[in-house]
Amino acid sequence: MEEKIREAVASLPDDSRRVFVLSRYEGKTYEQIGKEMGISVNTVKYPIKRALRMLYNRLKPYLF
């Protein structure tokens, strides 16, 4: 399953993958990500939401 997760994360669009990795793997807050990337917190939220939705859809067959 871990390999499937890595593949799914790698397949995300660049902006979503970068924000997702900073948030979930590096443990940064949305505020920290926004400062690091030079974007607002609200701008951070959309790629995270999109990444989670895409990951769920790609991994759904393996979850149930």
DSSP file (Angstrom, degrees, kcal/mol; ACC not computed):
  #  RESIDUE AA STRUCTURE BP1 BP2  ACC     N-H-->O    O-->H-N    N-H-->O    O-->H-N    TCO  KAPPA ALPHA  PHI   PSI    X-CA   Y-CA   Z-CA
    1    1 A M     >        0   0    0      0, 0.0     4,-2.2     0, 0.0     5,-0.2   0.000 360.0 360.0 360.0 -36.5    0.0    0.0    0.0
    2    2 A E  H  >  +     0   0    0      1,-0.2     4,-2.3     2,-0.2     5,-0.2   0.889 360.0  51.3 -59.3 -39.2    2.9    2.4    0.8
    3    3 A E  H  > S+     0   0    0      2,-0.2     4,-2.5     1,-0.2    -1,-0.2   0.895 107.8  52.2 -64.6 -40.8    4.1    2.1   -2.8
    4    4 A K  H  > S+     0   0    0      2,-0.2     4,-2.4     1,-0.2    -2,-0.2   0.887 109.5  50.0 -63.1 -39.1    0.6    2.9   -4.2
    5    5 A I  H  X S+     0   0    0     -4,-2.2     4,-2.7     2,-0.2     5,-0.2   0.935 110.3  49.3 -65.4 -45.9    0.5    6.0   -2.0
    6    6 A R  H  X S+     0   0    0     -4,-2.3     4,-2.5     1,-0.2    -2,-0.2   0.915 112.6  48.1 -59.1 -43.1    4.0    7.1   -3.2
    7    7 A E  H  X S+     0   0    0     -4,-2.5     4,-1.3     2,-0.2    -1,-0.2   0.911 111.8  49.5 -63.7 -42.4    2.8    6.6   -6.8
    8    8 A A  H  < S+     0   0    0     -4,-2.4     4,-0.4     2,-0.2    -2,-0.2   0.913 112.4  47.0 -65.0 -42.4   -0.4    8.5   -6.2
    9    9 A V  H >< S+     0   0    0     -4,-2.7     3,-1.4     1,-0.2    -1,-0.2   0.915 110.5  53.1 -64.5 -42.6    1.4   11.4   -4.6
   10   10 A A  H 3< S+     0   0    0     -4,-2.5    -1,-0.2     1,-0.3    -2,-0.2   0.778 104.6  57.0 -63.4 -26.1    4.0   11.5   -7.5
   11   11 A S  T 3< S+     0   0    0     -4,-1.3    -1,-0.3    -3,-0.2    -2,-0.2   0.527  83.1 108.9 -85.6  -4.7    1.2   11.7  -10.0
   12   12 A L  S <  S-     0   0    0     -3,-1.4    39,-0.0    -4,-0.4    -3,-0.0  -0.334  84.7 -91.0 -67.4 152.0   -0.3   14.9   -8.5
   13   13 A P     >  -     0   0    0      0, 0.0     4,-2.9     0, 0.0     5,-0.3  -0.309  45.2-105.5 -57.7 150.5    0.0   18.1  -10.5
   14   14 A D  H  > S+     0   0    0      1,-0.2     4,-2.6     2,-0.2     5,-0.2   0.867 116.8  46.7 -50.1 -49.7    3.2   20.0   -9.4
   15   15 A D  H  > S+     0   0    0      1,-0.2     4,-2.0     2,-0.2    -1,-0.2   0.918 116.0  44.8 -64.6 -42.9    1.5   22.7   -7.4
   16   16 A S  H  > S+     0   0    0      2,-0.2     4,-2.6     1,-0.2    -1,-0.2   0.905 113.8  50.0 -66.8 -41.2   -0.7   20.3   -5.5
   17   17 A R  H  X S+     0   0    0     -4,-2.9     4,-2.8     2,-0.2     5,-0.2   0.927 110.6  49.4 -63.9 -44.9    2.1   17.8   -4.9
   18   18 A R  H  X S+     0   0    0     -4,-2.6     4,-2.2    -5,-0.3    -2,-0.2   0.936 115.1  42.8 -61.7 -47.4    4.5   20.5   -3.5
   19   19 A V  H  X S+     0   0    0     -4,-2.0     4,-2.2    -5,-0.2    -1,-0.2   0.905 114.7  51.3 -66.0 -41.4    1.9   21.9   -1.1
   20   20 A F  H  X>S+     0   0    0     -4,-2.6     4,-3.3    -5,-0.2     5,-0.6   0.927 111.0  47.4 -61.8 -45.9    0.8   18.4   -0.1
   21   21 A V  I  X>S+     0   0    0     -4,-2.8     5,-2.0     1,-0.2     4,-1.4   0.920 112.2  49.5 -63.6 -44.2    4.4   17.3    0.6
   22   22 A L  I  <5S+     0   0    0     -4,-2.2     6,-2.4    -5,-0.2    -1,-0.2   0.898 119.8  38.3 -61.4 -39.5    5.1   20.4    2.6
   23   23 A S  I  <5S+     0   0    0     -4,-2.2     4,-0.5     4,-0.2    -2,-0.2   0.965 128.3  26.1 -76.2 -54.9    2.0   20.0    4.7
   24   24 A R  I  <5S+     0   0    0     -4,-3.3    -3,-0.2    -5,-0.2    -2,-0.1   0.852 131.2  31.5 -86.6 -35.5    1.7   16.2    5.2
   25   25 A Y  I  <<S+     0   0    0     -4,-1.4    -3,-0.2    -5,-0.6    -4,-0.1   0.835 129.0  34.6 -92.2 -35.8    5.3   15.0    5.0
   26   26 A E  S   <S-     0   0    0     -5,-2.0    -3,-0.2     2,-0.1    -2,-0.1   0.533  99.4-130.7 -98.0  -7.2    7.2   18.0    6.4
   27   27 A G        +     0   0    0     -4,-0.5    -4,-0.2    -6,-0.3     2,-0.2   0.719  48.3 157.3  70.8  22.9    4.5   19.0    8.9
   28   28 A K        -     0   0    0     -6,-2.4    -1,-0.2     1,-0.1     2,-0.1  -0.523  39.9-119.9 -82.4 149.3    4.4   22.7    7.9
   29   29 A T     >  -     0   0    0     -2,-0.2     4,-2.6     1,-0.1     5,-0.2  -0.357  27.3-108.0 -77.9 164.7    1.3   24.8    8.6
   30   30 A Y  H  > S+     0   0    0      1,-0.2     4,-2.6     2,-0.2     5,-0.1   0.873 122.5  54.0 -60.1 -36.0   -0.6   26.5    5.9
   31   31 A E  H  > S+     0   0    0      2,-0.2     4,-2.3     1,-0.2    -1,-0.2   0.926 109.0  47.1 -64.4 -44.8    0.9   29.8    7.1
   32   32 A Q  H  > S+     0   0    0      2,-0.2     4,-2.6     1,-0.2    -2,-0.2   0.908 113.0  49.1 -63.2 -42.0    4.4   28.5    6.9
   33   33 A I  H  X S+     0   0    0     -4,-2.6     4,-2.6     2,-0.2     5,-0.2   0.925 109.9  51.9 -63.4 -44.5    3.8   27.1    3.4
   34   34 A G  H  X>S+     0   0    0     -4,-2.6     5,-2.4     1,-0.2     4,-1.3   0.919 112.0  45.5 -58.5 -45.4    2.3   30.4    2.3
   35   35 A K  H  <5S+     0   0    0     -4,-2.3     3,-0.2     3,-0.2    -1,-0.2   0.925 113.8  49.1 -64.2 -44.5    5.3   32.3    3.5
   36   36 A E  H  <5S+     0   0    0     -4,-2.6    -2,-0.2     1,-0.2    -1,-0.2   0.874 120.2  36.3 -63.3 -37.7    7.8   29.8    1.9
   37   37 A M  H  <5S-     0   0    0     -4,-2.6    -1,-0.2    -5,-0.2    -2,-0.2   0.532 108.9-119.6 -94.4  -7.2    6.0   29.9   -1.4
   38   38 A G  T  <5S+     0   0    0     -4,-1.3     2,-0.3     1,-0.3    -3,-0.2   0.859  74.2 115.8  72.1  35.5    5.0   33.6   -1.4
   39   39 A I      < -     0   0    0     -5,-2.4    -1,-0.3    -6,-0.2    -2,-0.2  -0.861  68.1 -95.8-131.1 165.9    1.3   32.9   -1.5
   40   40 A S     >  -     0   0    0     -2,-0.3     4,-1.2     1,-0.1     5,-0.1  -0.334  33.4-111.9 -78.5 163.1   -1.7   33.5    0.8
   41   41 A V  H  > S+     0   0    0      1,-0.2     4,-1.7     2,-0.2     3,-0.4   0.894 119.8  54.6 -60.7 -40.6   -3.1   30.9    3.2
   42   42 A N  H  > S+     0   0    0      1,-0.2     4,-1.1     2,-0.2    -1,-0.2   0.860 105.0  53.3 -62.4 -34.2   -6.2   30.7    1.1
   43   43 A T  H  4 S+     0   0    0      1,-0.2    -1,-0.2     2,-0.2    -2,-0.2   0.779 106.6  53.6 -71.7 -25.4   -4.1   30.0   -2.0
   44   44 A V  H  X S+     0   0    0     -4,-1.2     4,-1.4    -3,-0.4    -2,-0.2   0.856 101.1  61.4 -72.2 -36.6   -2.5   27.1   -0.1
   45   45 A K  H  X S+     0   0    0     -4,-1.7     4,-2.5     1,-0.2     5,-0.2   0.863  96.0  57.5 -63.4 -39.7   -5.9   25.6    0.8
   46   46 A Y  H  X S+     0   0    0     -4,-1.1     4,-2.7     1,-0.2     5,-0.2   0.942 106.6  45.5 -63.5 -50.0   -7.1   24.9   -2.7
   47   47 A P  H  > S+     0   0    0      0, 0.0     4,-2.6     0, 0.0    -1,-0.2   0.857 113.2  52.5 -62.8 -31.6   -4.1   22.7   -3.9
   48   48 A I  H  X S+     0   0    0     -4,-1.4     4,-2.7     2,-0.2     5,-0.2   0.947 110.9  46.3 -64.8 -47.5   -4.4   20.8   -0.6
   49   49 A K  H  X S+     0   0    0     -4,-2.5     4,-2.1     1,-0.2    -1,-0.2   0.920 114.6  47.6 -60.7 -44.1   -8.1   20.1   -1.1
   50   50 A R  H  X S+     0   0    0     -4,-2.7     4,-2.5    -5,-0.2    -1,-0.2   0.913 111.6  50.4 -64.2 -42.9   -7.5   19.1   -4.8
   51   51 A A  H  X S+     0   0    0     -4,-2.6     4,-2.9    -5,-0.2     5,-0.2   0.925 110.6  48.7 -62.1 -45.4   -4.6   16.8   -3.8
   52   52 A L  H  X S+     0   0    0     -4,-2.7     4,-2.5     1,-0.2    -1,-0.2   0.903 112.3  48.8 -62.9 -40.9   -6.7   15.1   -1.1
   53   53 A R  H  X S+     0   0    0     -4,-2.1     4,-2.3    -5,-0.2    -1,-0.2   0.921 113.7  46.2 -64.3 -43.9   -9.6   14.6   -3.5
   54   54 A M  H  X S+     0   0    0     -4,-2.5     4,-2.3     2,-0.2    -2,-0.2   0.909 113.1  49.2 -66.4 -42.0   -7.3   13.2   -6.2
   55   55 A L  H  X S+     0   0    0     -4,-2.9     4,-2.4     2,-0.2     5,-0.2   0.920 110.5  50.8 -63.8 -43.4   -5.5   10.9   -3.8
   56   56 A Y  H  X S+     0   0    0     -4,-2.5     4,-1.6    -5,-0.2    -2,-0.2   0.944 111.5  47.7 -58.7 -47.9   -8.8    9.6   -2.4
   57   57 A N  H  < S+     0   0    0     -4,-2.3    -1,-0.2     1,-0.2    -2,-0.2   0.881 115.2  45.0 -62.9 -38.3  -10.1    8.8   -5.9
   58   58 A R  H  < S+     0   0    0     -4,-2.3    -1,-0.2     1,-0.2    -2,-0.2   0.826 120.9  38.2 -74.7 -31.4   -6.8    7.1   -6.9
   59   59 A L  H >X S+     0   0    0     -4,-2.4     3,-1.7    -5,-0.2     4,-0.7   0.518  86.6  98.4 -98.4  -6.1   -6.5    5.0   -3.7
   60   60 A K  H >X S+     0   0    0     -4,-1.6     3,-1.2     1,-0.3     4,-1.0   0.853  77.7  58.3 -52.2 -41.4  -10.2    4.3   -3.2
   61   61 A P  H 34 S+     0   0    0      0, 0.0    -1,-0.3     0, 0.0    -2,-0.1   0.776 109.6  45.7 -62.1 -22.5   -9.9    0.8   -4.8
   62   62 A Y  H <4 S+     0   0    0     -3,-1.7    -2,-0.2     1,-0.1    -3,-0.1   0.538 103.9  64.1 -95.5  -7.6   -7.3   -0.1   -2.2
   63   63 A L  H <<        0   0    0     -3,-1.2    -1,-0.1    -4,-0.7    -3,-0.1   0.787 360.0 360.0 -88.3 -29.4   -9.2    1.3    0.8
   64   64 A F     <        0   0    0     -4,-1.0    -2,-0.1     0, 0.0    -1,-0.1   0.422 360.0 360.0-119.9 360.0  -12.3   -0.9    1.0
